[in-house]
Amino acid sequence: QVQLVESGGGLVQAGGSLTLDCAASGIIFRPNTMGWYRQAPGNQRELVATISSGGSTNYADSVKGRFTISRDNAKNTVHLQMNSLHPEDTAVYYCSLKRSGFPVYDYWGQGTQVTVSL
């Protein structure tokens, strides 16, 4: 059974930093693309960042230069370093996994709340 467990969310002031962590289990981690998505109240879930099995990264325009996604294949973990946080970054952040050869992200964590105050 595949499980993705996020941690590291919380409350931070604008301009501050947080690091989100996601631990994967129940699947061979290395071949898969990992992603972070977020959903704010009243909004659709949106892509934040992705990282391929080879380490190629992709970011939403709104977070480029502020967020960094990374992965540790030895530990089956993916991380999202978030700097210069804005109140509009407030959302529930979800870790996701797209299996190699599959077109969609079909495994999701339970989400972790990030709240950025003024």
TIVO-2410 file (N, C-alpha, C; in nm, 3 decimals):
# residues 118
REC num residu      c1      c2      c3 atome chaine
REC   1      Q   0.085  -0.118   0.000     N      A
REC   1      Q   0.000   0.000   0.000    CA      A
REC   1      Q   0.089   0.124   0.000     C      A
REC   2      V   0.066   0.210  -0.097     N      A
REC   2      V   0.146   0.331  -0.108    CA      A
REC   2      V   0.096   0.435  -0.007     C      A
REC   3      Q   0.188   0.493   0.066     N      A
REC   3      Q   0.154   0.599   0.159    CA      A
REC   3      Q   0.249   0.717   0.141     C      A
REC   4      L   0.192   0.836   0.143     N      A
REC   4      L   0.268   0.960   0.142    CA      A
REC   4      L   0.229   1.038   0.266     C      A
REC   5      V   0.327   1.073   0.347     N      A
REC   5      V   0.298   1.141   0.473    CA      A
REC   5      V   0.375   1.272   0.476     C      A
REC   6      E   0.300   1.382   0.480     N      A
REC   6      E   0.361   1.514   0.484    CA      A
REC   6      E   0.382   1.560   0.628     C      A
REC   7      S   0.478   1.648   0.644     N      A
REC   7      S   0.501   1.713   0.773    CA      A
REC   7      S   0.569   1.847   0.747     C      A
REC   8      G   0.567   1.932   0.850     N      A
REC   8      G   0.641   2.057   0.841    CA      A
REC   8      G   0.558   2.181   0.821     C      A
REC   9      G   0.428   2.165   0.805     N      A
REC   9      G   0.344   2.284   0.791    CA      A
REC   9      G   0.334   2.360   0.922     C      A
REC  10      G   0.272   2.477   0.914     N      A
REC  10      G   0.254   2.556   1.035    CA      A
REC  10      G   0.222   2.700   1.003     C      A
REC  11      L   0.236   2.782   1.104     N      A
REC  11      L   0.207   2.925   1.094    CA      A
REC  11      L   0.338   3.002   1.089     C      A
REC  12      V   0.350   3.093   0.994     N      A
REC  12      V   0.472   3.171   0.980    CA      A
REC  12      V   0.433   3.312   0.936     C      A
REC  13      Q   0.515   3.408   0.972     N      A
REC  13      Q   0.490   3.545   0.929    CA      A
REC  13      Q   0.536   3.566   0.785     C      A
REC  14      A   0.475   3.661   0.720     N      A
REC  14      A   0.516   3.695   0.584    CA      A
REC  14      A   0.665   3.726   0.582     C      A
REC  15      G   0.731   3.674   0.479     N      A
REC  15      G   0.875   3.689   0.467    CA      A
REC  15      G   0.953   3.576   0.529     C      A
REC  16      G   0.885   3.492   0.604     N      A
REC  16      G   0.951   3.381   0.671    CA      A
REC  16      G   0.967   3.259   0.581     C      A
REC  17      S   1.015   3.151   0.642     N      A
REC  17      S   1.046   3.028   0.568    CA      A
REC  17      S   0.986   2.908   0.639     C      A
REC  18      L   0.957   2.806   0.561     N      A
REC  18      L   0.915   2.676   0.610    CA      A
REC  18      L   0.969   2.569   0.517     C      A
REC  19      T   0.991   2.452   0.572     N      A
REC  19      T   1.027   2.337   0.489    CA      A
REC  19      T   0.924   2.228   0.509     C      A
REC  20      L   0.868   2.181   0.400     N      A
REC  20      L   0.774   2.069   0.404    CA      A
REC  20      L   0.849   1.942   0.366     C      A
REC  21      D   0.816   1.835   0.434     N      A
REC  21      D   0.875   1.704   0.406    CA      A
REC  21      D   0.765   1.605   0.373     C      A
REC  22      C   0.799   1.510   0.288     N      A
REC  22      C   0.705   1.403   0.252    CA      A
REC  22      C   0.782   1.273   0.248     C      A
REC  23      A   0.734   1.176   0.324     N      A
REC  23      A   0.794   1.044   0.327    CA      A
REC  23      A   0.704   0.946   0.254     C      A
REC  24      A   0.763   0.872   0.160     N      A
REC  24      A   0.688   0.775   0.081    CA      A
REC  24      A   0.721   0.634   0.128     C      A
REC  25      S   0.621   0.548   0.124     N      A
REC  25      S   0.642   0.408   0.158    CA      A
REC  25      S   0.550   0.323   0.072     C      A
REC  26      G   0.583   0.195   0.062     N      A
REC  26      G   0.499   0.101  -0.011    CA      A
REC  26      G   0.520   0.101  -0.161     C      A
REC  27      I   0.625   0.169  -0.207     N      A
REC  27      I   0.651   0.176  -0.350    CA      A
REC  27      I   0.800   0.200  -0.369     C      A
REC  28      I   0.852   0.150  -0.481     N      A
REC  28      I   0.991   0.182  -0.516    CA      A
REC  28      I   0.995   0.328  -0.558     C      A
REC  29      F   1.066   0.408  -0.480     N      A
REC  29      F   1.055   0.553  -0.488    CA      A
REC  29      F   1.126   0.613  -0.610     C      A
REC  30      R   1.245   0.563  -0.638     N      A
REC  30      R   1.336   0.630  -0.732    CA      A
REC  30      R   1.278   0.660  -0.869     C      A
REC  31      P   1.203   0.568  -0.933     N      A
REC  31      P   1.162   0.593  -1.073    CA      A
REC  31      P   1.050   0.695  -1.090     C      A
REC  32      N   0.993   0.740  -0.981     N      A
REC  32      N   0.870   0.818  -0.991    CA      A
REC  32      N   0.893   0.968  -0.981     C      A
REC  33      T   0.804   1.042  -1.047     N      A
REC  33      T   0.804   1.187  -1.034    CA      A
REC  33      T   0.726   1.226  -0.910     C      A
REC  34      M   0.779   1.319  -0.837     N      A
REC  34      M   0.714   1.367  -0.715    CA      A
REC  34      M   0.671   1.512  -0.735     C      A
REC  35      G   0.562   1.546  -0.669     N      A
REC  35      G   0.512   1.682  -0.683    CA      A
REC  35      G   0.456   1.734  -0.553     C      A
REC  36      W   0.452   1.865  -0.544     N      A
REC  36      W   0.381   1.935  -0.438    CA      A
REC  36      W   0.270   2.019  -0.504     C      A
REC  37      Y   0.151   2.004  -0.451     N      A
REC  37      Y   0.036   2.083  -0.495    CA      A
REC  37      Y  -0.017   2.157  -0.372     C      A
REC  38      R  -0.100   2.257  -0.395     N      A
REC  38      R  -0.163   2.327  -0.284    CA      A
REC  38      R  -0.306   2.366  -0.321     C      A
REC  39      Q  -0.386   2.382  -0.217     N      A
REC  39      Q  -0.524   2.422  -0.236    CA      A
REC  39      Q  -0.564   2.519  -0.126     C      A
REC  40      A  -0.599   2.639  -0.169     N      A
REC  40      A  -0.647   2.740  -0.077    CA      A
REC  40      A  -0.799   2.734  -0.073     C      A
REC  41      P  -0.861   2.780   0.035     N      A
REC  41      P  -1.007   2.777   0.045    CA      A
REC  41      P  -1.073   2.846  -0.075     C      A
REC  42      G  -1.168   2.777  -0.136     N      A
REC  42      G  -1.240   2.833  -0.249    CA      A
REC  42      G  -1.168   2.822  -0.381     C      A
REC  43      N  -1.047   2.769  -0.378     N      A
REC  43      N  -0.968   2.757  -0.501    CA      A
REC  43      N  -0.950   2.611  -0.541     C      A
REC  44      Q  -0.915   2.593  -0.667     N      A
REC  44      Q  -0.881   2.459  -0.712    CA      A
REC  44      Q  -0.739   2.424  -0.669     C      A
REC  45      R  -0.713   2.294  -0.661     N      A
REC  45      R  -0.578   2.249  -0.631    CA      A
REC  45      R  -0.486   2.289  -0.746     C      A
REC  46      E  -0.369   2.342  -0.712     N      A
REC  46      E  -0.278   2.389  -0.815    CA      A
REC  46      E  -0.138   2.333  -0.793     C      A
REC  47      L  -0.068   2.320  -0.904     N      A
REC  47      L   0.069   2.271  -0.899    CA      A
REC  47      L   0.159   2.374  -0.835     C      A
REC  48      V   0.248   2.329  -0.749     N      A
REC  48      V   0.350   2.416  -0.691    CA      A
REC  48      V   0.486   2.383  -0.752     C      A
REC  49      A   0.525   2.256  -0.746     N      A
REC  49      A   0.656   2.216  -0.796    CA      A
REC  49      A   0.658   2.067  -0.819     C      A
REC  50      T   0.741   2.025  -0.914     N      A
REC  50      T   0.761   1.883  -0.939    CA      A
REC  50      T   0.910   1.854  -0.955     C      A
REC  51      I   0.945   1.728  -0.930     N      A
REC  51      I   1.082   1.684  -0.950    CA      A
REC  51      I   1.079   1.544  -1.008     C      A
REC  52      S   1.150   1.525  -1.118     N      A
REC  52      S   1.150   1.397  -1.185    CA      A
REC  52      S   1.246   1.300  -1.117     C      A
REC  53      S   1.244   1.177  -1.166     N      A
REC  53      S   1.335   1.077  -1.112    CA      A
REC  53      S   1.480   1.117  -1.133     C      A
REC  54      G   1.506   1.193  -1.239     N      A
REC  54      G   1.641   1.238  -1.267    CA      A
REC  54      G   1.679   1.368  -1.203     C      A
REC  55      G   1.584   1.428  -1.131     N      A
REC  55      G   1.613   1.551  -1.059    CA      A
REC  55      G   1.574   1.679  -1.132     C      A
REC  56      S   1.511   1.667  -1.248     N      A
REC  56      S   1.464   1.787  -1.318    CA      A
REC  56      S   1.346   1.846  -1.243     C      A
REC  57      T   1.347   1.977  -1.231     N      A
REC  57      T   1.243   2.044  -1.152    CA      A
REC  57      T   1.158   2.137  -1.238     C      A
REC  58      N   1.039   2.162  -1.187     N      A
REC  58      N   0.943   2.251  -1.254    CA      A
REC  58      N   0.867   2.324  -1.145     C      A
REC  59      Y   0.845   2.455  -1.165     N      A
REC  59      Y   0.781   2.536  -1.063    CA      A
REC  59      Y   0.669   2.619  -1.123     C      A
REC  60      A   0.567   2.643  -1.042     N      A
REC  60      A   0.467   2.741  -1.077    CA      A
REC  60      A   0.533   2.879  -1.080     C      A
REC  61      D   0.487   2.965  -1.170     N      A
REC  61      D   0.546   3.098  -1.181    CA      A
REC  61      D   0.541   3.174  -1.049     C      A
REC  62      S   0.435   3.150  -0.973     N      A
REC  62      S   0.414   3.225  -0.850    CA      A
REC  62      S   0.516   3.193  -0.741     C      A
REC  63      V   0.588   3.081  -0.756     N      A
REC  63      V   0.683   3.042  -0.650    CA      A
REC  63      V   0.826   3.038  -0.699     C      A
REC  64      K   0.847   3.060  -0.828     N      A
REC  64      K   0.984   3.054  -0.882    CA      A
REC  64      K   1.074   3.154  -0.810     C      A
REC  65      G   1.191   3.107  -0.774     N      A
REC  65      G   1.287   3.190  -0.704    CA      A
REC  65      G   1.267   3.194  -0.554     C      A
REC  66      R   1.155   3.142  -0.506     N      A
REC  66      R   1.128   3.141  -0.362    CA      A
REC  66      R   1.122   2.999  -0.305     C      A
REC  67      F   1.072   2.905  -0.384     N      A
REC  67      F   1.057   2.767  -0.338    CA      A
REC  67      F   1.159   2.678  -0.408     C      A
REC  68      T   1.203   2.574  -0.338     N      A
REC  68      T   1.294   2.476  -0.395    CA      A
REC  68      T   1.246   2.336  -0.358     C      A
REC  69      I   1.228   2.253  -0.461     N      A
REC  69      I   1.191   2.113  -0.438    CA      A
REC  69      I   1.315   2.026  -0.450     C      A
REC  70      S   1.325   1.927  -0.365     N      A
REC  70      S   1.439   1.835  -0.370    CA      A
REC  70      S   1.392   1.697  -0.326     C      A
REC  71      R   1.473   1.596  -0.356     N      A
REC  71      R   1.437   1.461  -0.318    CA      A
REC  71      R   1.561   1.388  -0.270     C      A
REC  72      D   1.538   1.290  -0.183     N      A
REC  72      D   1.643   1.204  -0.133    CA      A
REC  72      D   1.597   1.061  -0.160     C      A
REC  73      N   1.648   1.002  -0.266     N      A
REC  73      N   1.602   0.869  -0.306    CA      A
REC  73      N   1.644   0.762  -0.205     C      A
REC  74      A   1.750   0.785  -0.134     N      A
REC  74      A   1.795   0.688  -0.034    CA      A
REC  74      A   1.699   0.682   0.084     C      A
REC  75      K   1.633   0.794   0.111     N      A
REC  75      K   1.542   0.802   0.226    CA      A
REC  75      K   1.395   0.803   0.184     C      A
REC  76      N   1.368   0.795   0.053     N      A
REC  76      N   1.230   0.798   0.003    CA      A
REC  76      N   1.156   0.923   0.048     C      A
REC  77      T   1.224   1.036   0.037     N      A
REC  77      T   1.163   1.161   0.082    CA      A
REC  77      T   1.173   1.269  -0.026     C      A
REC  78      V   1.079   1.361  -0.020     N      A
REC  78      V   1.081   1.479  -0.104    CA      A
REC  78      V   1.055   1.598  -0.014     C      A
REC  79      H   1.117   1.710  -0.048     N      A
REC  79      H   1.111   1.828   0.039    CA      A
REC  79      H   1.073   1.950  -0.043     C      A
REC  80      L   1.012   2.045   0.026     N      A
REC  80      L   0.982   2.173  -0.036    CA      A
REC  80      L   1.029   2.283   0.058     C      A
REC  81      Q   1.137   2.348   0.020     N      A
REC  81      Q   1.188   2.461   0.096    CA      A
REC  81      Q   1.117   2.587   0.046     C      A
REC  82      M   1.049   2.655   0.138     N      A
REC  82      M   0.972   2.773   0.100    CA      A
REC  82      M   1.028   2.896   0.171     C      A
REC  83      N   1.076   2.989   0.094     N      A
REC  83      N   1.133   3.114   0.147    CA      A
REC  83      N   1.049   3.233   0.103     C      A
REC  84      S   1.070   3.343   0.170     N      A
REC  84      S   0.999   3.468   0.135    CA      A
REC  84      S   0.850   3.444   0.119     C      A
REC  85      L   0.792   3.380   0.217     N      A
REC  85      L   0.651   3.342   0.207    CA      A
REC  85      L   0.560   3.464   0.207     C      A
REC  86      H   0.455   3.454   0.128     N      A
REC  86      H   0.354   3.558   0.116    CA      A
REC  86      H   0.223   3.507   0.176     C      A
REC  87      P   0.135   3.597   0.221     N      A
REC  87      P   0.005   3.551   0.270    CA      A
REC  87      P  -0.072   3.469   0.166     C      A
REC  88      E  -0.052   3.499   0.039     N      A
REC  88      E  -0.122   3.422  -0.065    CA      A
REC  88      E  -0.067   3.281  -0.083     C      A
REC  89      D   0.040   3.247  -0.014     N      A
REC  89      D   0.090   3.109  -0.013    CA      A
REC  89      D   0.012   3.023   0.087     C      A
REC  90      T  -0.075   3.084   0.163     N      A
REC  90      T  -0.156   3.009   0.259    CA      A
REC  90      T  -0.244   2.908   0.187     C      A
REC  91      A  -0.231   2.782   0.228     N      A
REC  91      A  -0.305   2.673   0.163    CA      A
REC  91      A  -0.275   2.543   0.235     C      A
REC  92      V  -0.349   2.441   0.198     N      A
REC  92      V  -0.310   2.304   0.235    CA      A
REC  92      V  -0.219   2.252   0.125     C      A
REC  93      Y  -0.104   2.205   0.164     N      A
REC  93      Y  -0.004   2.156   0.069    CA      A
REC  93      Y  -0.006   2.003   0.068     C      A
REC  94      Y  -0.008   1.948  -0.053     N      A
REC  94      Y  -0.018   1.803  -0.071    CA      A
REC  94      Y   0.105   1.751  -0.146     C      A
REC  95      C   0.157   1.642  -0.095     N      A
REC  95      C   0.261   1.567  -0.164    CA      A
REC  95      C   0.195   1.469  -0.259     C      A
REC  96      S   0.251   1.450  -0.376     N      A
REC  96      S   0.191   1.359  -0.473    CA      A
REC  96      S   0.298   1.281  -0.548     C      A
REC  97      L   0.257   1.169  -0.603     N      A
REC  97      L   0.348   1.079  -0.674    CA      A
REC  97      L   0.286   1.038  -0.806     C      A
REC  98      K   0.365   1.049  -0.912     N      A
REC  98      K   0.324   1.003  -1.045    CA      A
REC  98      K   0.415   0.889  -1.084     C      A
REC  99      R   0.355   0.774  -1.097     N      A
REC  99      R   0.434   0.656  -1.128    CA      A
REC  99      R   0.494   0.666  -1.267     C      A
REC 100      S   0.611   0.610  -1.281     N      A
REC 100      S   0.680   0.609  -1.409    CA      A
REC 100      S   0.591   0.541  -1.513     C      A
REC 101      G   0.571   0.608  -1.626     N      A
REC 101      G   0.487   0.552  -1.732    CA      A
REC 101      G   0.339   0.584  -1.721     C      A
REC 102      F   0.300   0.648  -1.614     N      A
REC 102      F   0.160   0.684  -1.594    CA      A
REC 102      F   0.143   0.834  -1.616     C      A
REC 103      P   0.026   0.875  -1.665     N      A
REC 103      P   0.010   1.016  -1.705    CA      A
REC 103      P  -0.031   1.110  -1.592     C      A
REC 104      V  -0.079   1.059  -1.482     N      A
REC 104      V  -0.133   1.147  -1.379    CA      A
REC 104      V  -0.073   1.113  -1.242     C      A
REC 105      Y  -0.086   1.209  -1.152     N      A
REC 105      Y  -0.049   1.187  -1.012    CA      A
REC 105      Y  -0.163   1.109  -0.948     C      A
REC 106      D  -0.136   0.987  -0.908     N      A
REC 106      D  -0.244   0.904  -0.856    CA      A
REC 106      D  -0.226   0.863  -0.711     C      A
REC 107      Y  -0.123   0.916  -0.647     N      A
REC 107      Y  -0.109   0.895  -0.504    CA      A
REC 107      Y  -0.088   1.031  -0.438     C      A
REC 108      W  -0.160   1.050  -0.327     N      A
REC 108      W  -0.160   1.178  -0.259    CA      A
REC 108      W  -0.146   1.160  -0.109     C      A
REC 109      G  -0.079   1.255  -0.046     N      A
REC 109      G  -0.076   1.258   0.099    CA      A
REC 109      G  -0.202   1.322   0.153     C      A
REC 110      Q  -0.207   1.332   0.285     N      A
REC 110      Q  -0.327   1.384   0.350    CA      A
REC 110      Q  -0.327   1.536   0.355     C      A
REC 111      G  -0.214   1.597   0.328     N      A
REC 111      G  -0.204   1.742   0.327    CA      A
REC 111      G  -0.153   1.798   0.457     C      A
REC 112      T  -0.087   1.913   0.447     N      A
REC 112      T  -0.039   1.984   0.565    CA      A
REC 112      T  -0.067   2.132   0.546     C      A
REC 113      Q  -0.119   2.194   0.651     N      A
REC 113      Q  -0.161   2.333   0.643    CA      A
REC 113      Q  -0.042   2.426   0.656     C      A
REC 114      V  -0.035   2.522   0.565     N      A
REC 114      V   0.062   2.631   0.575    CA      A
REC 114      V  -0.016   2.761   0.582     C      A
REC 115      T   0.008   2.838   0.686     N      A
REC 115      T  -0.061   2.965   0.704    CA      A
REC 115      T   0.043   3.075   0.717     C      A
REC 116      V   0.033   3.176   0.632     N      A
REC 116      V   0.127   3.287   0.633    CA      A
REC 116      V   0.052   3.413   0.676     C      A
REC 117      S   0.093   3.470   0.785     N      A
REC 117      S   0.025   3.588   0.839    CA      A
REC 117      S   0.100   3.715   0.801     C      A
REC 118      L   0.027   3.824   0.805     N      A
REC 118      L   0.087   3.954   0.773    CA      A
REC 118      L   0.180   3.999   0.883     C      A
***
